[in-house]
């Protein structure tokens, strides 16, 4: 992608903006770059909380302690007594479903989605399309200031009577029903579940604000000459993800509102059964509404990562993306099919087998555009001049881990196989291979890649590669064995399989995976140190330290307010190159890999 200056009278940015105070510039900022960094910092704090809950769950599964004897309480004096001192080293039974629910909720709604859509979407979209900011800066600011209180409300649920939400991140009624019904106790979740619902309603409002902004910005504010099929794949992924958010999130919001009314308003949209005499709701209706959003949410969590990885692979392969247009259509195909497959989460709900077959077939079809993307990534790598930087390593990990997760998903799409592995750790393995091995490796790739443009400094490559390899190895040691114990029938959301003689032979896997999980958690401290220390001590970055070929690399590092000194004019797409010697910016990365695809703003 090349740029030229307008004539001397062209509008200029940067240097003509009055200085703002600290609070206005960094706290209540309307600059898309600062808002993107705000989303990123918020999510990185939440990942510590969500990861801590995961380690507590794994500790309980490996060493339940208590009545199970000393063999399963060996490490308890070290940490277990500190955590569960009043229960003989075993997690209180009521705490386990709370921790499970809050771990899943935090990691999905307050880590992955805000990082990929809120952080990367905000930071990269205007820079990549040649715009000076988002279309609605005030709405953009509000999108963050709705998300942060939503997270605080979610954490406050721990301190309510009865504790935090404990019905799983799916919140199926009647488990998520009110603690009392017409004056009689039900034994169900306490006040924390209502906080959970309110939090997600507010967060959904934030997501809708962001989606409106991204769509308007991409449609109306692209630089002169930038047609839709000249946009980088990161922008395409945010564009299509925003459509998913805009159409699916209101459905979830309506379901959350109805469930909240059931809990506090005496209605019975979803309530039925002996615990709720006189109620005539439909618990299954919740599943339809919830999964109509939450299956597209899987692609809200993975499509932006696919866009990020596409740009990283192109940059460090020093060649264009293979099959650019087919990649765009594959992203759109995945999003479209994602709307019509929600029923595969409900194969055991008693649905008509013919209906289940239609969901099965449509689910299998998603493998086609996913395979197109995977083979196009391989085609990009083939014959390229590969530079194994930290962003590139994380991008390669994304491709390999997403492939494993996707293949297990094809098996789960089969109704007969799904009945066998439903609610086992095979499902947990699949989910984490897609959303940790997929989304989080994509997130790491994006953070390492755009860190110089965000902060004007380079993260340490040595620490970055150490973090990558230890994360990659320990991650697979944690989650791959879950396929094995899942096929063995190990149920999920059970605090100890020692209560079941059938599953006791699988316990050694829990111990093994917990040791690996502790290593995985500790390794993230390397990333935290690298991130914080590089902010102040890292090597100063020039405009284009990675020799990237998209518009953000034509701006100074860090990018100034207003982004571009002159309005860029686009003559080629981000994955198109001039032949060698054809002009001042005619660098062909396939023949001159040392120079890369560096751009200059003229």
Residue pairs with C-beta under 8 A, 6 or more apart in sequence:
1 230
1 549
1 550
1 551
1 570
1 571
1 572
1 573
1 574
1 576
1 599
2 570
2 571
2 572
2 578
2 585
2 599
3 130
3 223
3 551
3 554
3 568
3 569
3 570
3 599
3 601
3 602
4 568
4 569
4 571
4 602
5 566
5 569
5 601
5 602
6 566
6 567
6 569
10 566
10 567
11 566
11 567
12 565
12 566
13 132
13 560
13 561
13 562
13 563
13 564
13 565
13 566
14 560
14 561
14 562
14 563
14 564
14 565
15 560
16 562
17 561
17 562
25 31
25 34
26 34
28 141
28 145
29 35
29 38
29 141
30 133
30 137
30 138
30 140
30 141
31 133
31 137
31 561
32 122
32 123
32 125
32 126
32 133
32 134
32 137
32 140
33 122
33 123
33 127
33 454
33 558
33 559
35 118
35 122
35 140
35 141
35 143
35 144
36 118
36 119
36 120
36 121
36 122
36 123
36 124
36 454
37 119
37 123
37 454
38 144
39 114
39 115
39 118
39 119
39 122
39 144
39 147
40 115
40 118
40 119
40 123
40 447
42 110
42 114
42 144
42 147
42 148
42 151
43 110
43 111
43 112
43 114
43 115
43 118
43 119
44 115
44 528
44 531
46 106
46 110
46 111
46 114
46 151
47 107
47 111
47 524
49 106
49 155
50 102
50 103
50 106
50 107
50 110
50 111
51 107
51 521
51 524
52 521
53 99
53 102
53 103
53 106
54 103
54 107
54 517
54 521
55 517
55 518
55 521
56 83
56 91
56 99
57 96
57 99
57 100
57 103
58 510
58 513
58 514
58 517
58 518
59 79
59 80
59 83
59 91
59 514
60 90
60 91
60 96
60 495
60 496
61 495
61 496
61 497
61 510
61 514
62 72
62 510
62 511
62 513
62 514
62 515
63 72
63 73
63 74
63 75
63 76
63 80
63 89
63 511
63 514
64 72
64 73
64 90
64 91
64 495
64 496
64 498
65 72
65 73
65 76
65 80
65 84
65 87
65 88
65 89
65 90
66 73
66 87
66 88
66 89
66 90
67 88
67 90
68 90
68 496
68 498
72 498
72 507
73 80
73 88
73 89
76 89
77 89
80 89
80 90
81 89
83 91
84 90
84 91
84 92
86 92
90 496
91 99
91 495
93 495
94 163
94 166
95 163
96 493
96 495
97 166
97 167
97 168
97 493
98 158
98 163
98 164
98 165
98 166
98 192
100 168
100 493
101 164
101 165
101 166
101 167
101 168
101 169
101 171
101 196
102 154
102 157
102 158
102 164
102 165
104 168
104 169
105 154
105 165
105 169
105 196
105 200
106 154
107 435
108 169
108 297
108 301
108 435
109 200
109 203
110 147
110 150
110 151
110 154
110 203
112 301
112 435
112 439
112 440
112 443
113 207
113 297
113 300
113 301
114 147
115 443
116 300
116 301
116 304
116 305
116 308
116 439
116 442
116 443
116 446
117 207
117 210
117 238
117 241
117 242
117 245
117 300
117 304
118 143
118 144
118 147
118 206
118 210
120 234
120 238
120 304
120 308
120 446
120 450
121 210
121 214
121 238
121 241
121 242
121 304
122 134
122 140
122 210
123 450
123 453
123 454
124 234
124 235
124 238
124 450
124 552
125 131
125 134
125 214
125 217
125 218
125 234
125 235
125 238
126 132
126 133
126 134
126 217
126 221
126 563
127 453
127 551
127 552
127 555
127 559
127 563
128 231
128 232
128 234
128 235
128 550
128 551
128 552
128 574
129 217
129 218
129 221
129 222
129 223
129 226
129 231
129 235
129 551
130 222
130 223
130 224
130 226
130 551
130 564
130 567
130 568
130 570
131 217
131 221
131 222
131 223
131 563
132 562
132 563
132 564
133 562
133 563
134 140
134 213
134 214
134 217
135 213
135 216
135 217
135 220
135 221
136 212
136 213
136 216
139 209
139 212
139 213
140 209
140 210
140 213
142 206
142 209
143 206
143 207
143 209
143 210
143 213
144 206
146 202
146 203
146 205
146 206
146 209
147 202
147 203
147 206
149 202
150 199
150 200
150 202
150 203
150 206
151 199
151 203
153 195
153 198
153 199
153 202
154 195
154 196
154 199
154 200
156 195
157 163
157 164
157 165
157 191
157 192
157 193
157 195
157 196
157 199
158 164
158 192
160 190
160 191
160 192
160 194
160 195
161 190
161 191
162 179
162 189
162 190
162 191
162 192
163 190
163 192
164 192
164 195
164 196
165 171
165 176
165 189
165 192
165 193
165 195
165 196
166 175
166 189
166 192
166 193
167 175
167 176
167 188
167 189
167 193
168 175
168 493
170 290
170 294
171 193
171 196
171 197
171 259
171 286
171 290
172 283
172 286
172 287
172 290
173 259
173 262
173 270
173 271
173 281
173 283
173 286
174 188
174 270
174 271
174 272
174 273
174 275
174 276
174 283
175 188
175 189
176 188
176 189
176 193
176 259
176 263
177 186
177 188
177 189
177 262
177 263
177 270
177 271
177 275
177 276
178 186
178 188
178 262
178 263
178 264
179 185
179 186
179 187
179 188
179 189
179 190
179 191
180 186
181 271
181 275
181 276
181 277
181 279
182 266
182 277
182 278
186 275
186 276
187 275
188 275
193 263
194 260
194 263
194 264
197 256
197 259
197 260
197 263
198 260
200 252
200 256
201 253
201 256
201 257
201 260
204 249
204 250
204 252
204 253
204 256
205 253
207 245
207 249
208 245
208 246
208 249
208 250
210 242
210 245
211 241
211 242
211 243
211 245
211 246
211 249
212 242
212 246
214 238
214 239
214 242
215 239
215 242
215 243
215 246
218 231
218 235
218 238
218 239
218 242
222 231
223 551
223 567
223 568
223 569
223 570
224 567
224 568
224 569
224 570
225 569
225 570
225 571
226 570
229 324
229 325
229 328
229 573
230 570
230 572
230 573
230 574
231 239
231 573
231 574
232 307
232 310
232 311
232 550
232 574
233 306
233 307
233 310
233 311
233 321
233 324
233 327
233 328
233 331
234 304
234 307
234 308
234 310
234 311
234 550
235 307
236 307
236 327
236 328
236 331
237 303
237 304
237 305
237 306
237 307
237 308
237 310
237 331
238 304
238 307
240 303
240 331
240 332
240 335
241 299
241 300
241 303
241 304
241 335
243 335
244 296
244 299
244 300
244 303
244 335
244 338
244 339
245 300
247 296
247 339
248 292
248 293
248 296
248 297
248 300
248 339
249 293
251 289
251 292
251 293
252 289
252 290
252 292
252 293
252 294
254 289
255 286
255 289
255 290
255 293
258 267
258 269
258 270
259 269
259 270
259 286
261 267
261 269
262 268
262 269
262 270
262 271
262 281
268 276
268 278
268 279
268 280
268 281
269 281
269 282
269 285
270 281
270 282
270 283
270 285
270 286
271 279
271 281
271 283
272 279
272 280
272 281
272 282
272 283
273 279
273 283
284 346
284 349
287 345
287 346
287 349
288 342
288 343
288 346
291 342
291 343
291 345
291 346
292 339
292 342
294 342
294 345
295 338
295 339
295 341
295 342
295 344
295 345
296 335
296 338
296 339
298 338
298 434
298 435
299 334
299 335
299 338
301 435
301 439
302 402
302 434
302 435
302 438
302 439
302 442
303 331
303 334
303 335
304 442
305 398
305 438
305 439
305 441
305 442
305 443
305 446
306 331
306 373
306 442
307 331
308 395
308 442
308 443
308 445
308 446
308 449
309 377
309 395
309 398
309 399
309 442
309 445
310 321
310 327
310 377
310 380
311 449
311 548
311 550
311 574
312 391
312 392
312 394
312 395
312 445
312 446
312 449
313 321
313 377
313 380
313 381
313 392
313 395
313 396
313 399
314 320
314 321
314 380
314 549
314 574
314 575
315 391
315 449
315 546
315 547
315 548
315 549
315 596
315 597
316 386
316 387
316 388
316 389
316 391
316 392
316 395
316 546
317 380
317 381
317 384
317 385
317 386
317 387
318 384
318 385
318 387
318 547
318 589
318 590
318 593
318 596
318 597
319 380
319 383
319 384
319 385
319 589
319 590
320 380
320 575
320 576
320 577
321 327
321 376
321 380
321 575
322 376
322 377
322 378
322 379
322 380
322 382
323 372
323 376
323 379
324 573
324 575
326 372
326 376
327 372
327 373
327 376
329 369
330 369
330 370
330 372
330 373
330 376
331 369
331 373
333 368
333 369
334 366
334 369
334 370
334 373
337 362
337 365
337 366
337 369
338 366
340 362
341 359
341 362
341 363
341 366
342 359
343 351
343 355
343 356
343 358
343 359
344 359
344 360
344 363
344 412
344 413
344 418
347 356
347 359
347 415
347 418
347 419
347 422
348 418
348 419
348 422
353 415
356 415
357 415
360 413
360 414
360 415
363 409
363 413
364 410
364 413
367 406
367 409
367 410
370 406
374 399
374 402
374 403
374 406
377 399
378 399
383 590
384 590
385 589
385 590
385 593
386 392
387 593
389 448
389 461
389 546
390 448
390 459
390 461
390 464
390 465
390 467
390 468
391 445
391 446
391 448
391 449
391 546
392 445
393 465
393 468
393 469
393 472
394 441
394 442
394 444
394 445
394 448
394 468
395 441
395 442
395 445
397 437
397 441
397 468
397 472
398 437
398 438
398 441
398 442
398 445
400 437
401 433
401 436
401 437
401 438
401 441
401 475
402 433
402 434
402 437
402 438
404 433
404 437
405 430
405 431
405 432
405 433
405 434
405 437
405 438
406 434
408 426
408 429
408 430
408 433
408 483
409 430
409 434
411 417
412 418
412 421
412 426
412 427
412 430
421 427
421 486
421 487
423 491
423 492
423 493
424 485
424 486
424 487
424 489
424 490
424 491
424 492
425 482
425 483
425 485
425 486
425 490
425 491
425 492
426 482
426 483
426 486
426 487
427 486
427 492
428 479
428 482
428 486
428 492
429 479
429 480
429 482
429 483
429 486
432 479
432 482
433 479
436 475
436 479
437 475
437 479
444 467
444 468
444 471
444 527
447 531
448 459
448 464
449 546
450 552
451 457
451 458
451 459
451 531
451 534
452 458
452 541
452 545
452 546
452 557
453 541
453 552
453 553
453 555
453 557
453 558
453 559
454 558
455 534
455 535
455 538
455 558
456 540
456 541
456 556
456 557
456 558
457 534
457 535
457 537
457 538
457 539
457 540
457 541
458 534
458 538
458 539
458 540
458 541
458 545
459 530
459 531
459 534
459 538
460 530
460 533
460 534
460 538
463 526
463 529
463 530
464 530
466 526
467 523
467 524
467 526
467 527
467 530
470 519
470 523
470 526
471 520
471 523
471 524
471 527
474 516
474 517
474 519
474 520
474 523
475 520
477 512
477 513
477 516
477 519
478 513
478 516
478 517
478 520
479 513
481 509
481 512
481 513
482 513
484 509
485 506
485 509
485 510
488 503
488 505
488 506
489 502
489 503
490 497
490 503
490 506
490 509
491 497
491 503
494 500
497 503
497 504
497 506
497 507
497 510
498 504
498 507
541 557
542 557
543 553
543 554
543 555
543 556
543 557
544 553
544 554
544 596
544 598
544 599
545 557
546 553
546 596
547 553
547 589
547 595
547 596
547 597
547 598
548 596
548 597
548 599
549 574
549 575
549 577
549 589
549 596
549 597
549 599
550 574
551 568
551 570
551 574
551 599
552 559
553 598
553 599
554 564
554 568
554 599
554 600
554 601
555 563
555 564
555 601
564 601
565 601
566 601
568 601
572 578
577 586
577 587
577 588
577 589
577 590
577 597
578 585
578 586
578 587
578 588
579 586
579 588
580 586
580 587
580 588
580 591
580 592
584 600
584 602
585 598
585 599
585 600
585 602
587 595
587 596
587 597
587 598
589 595
589 596
589 597
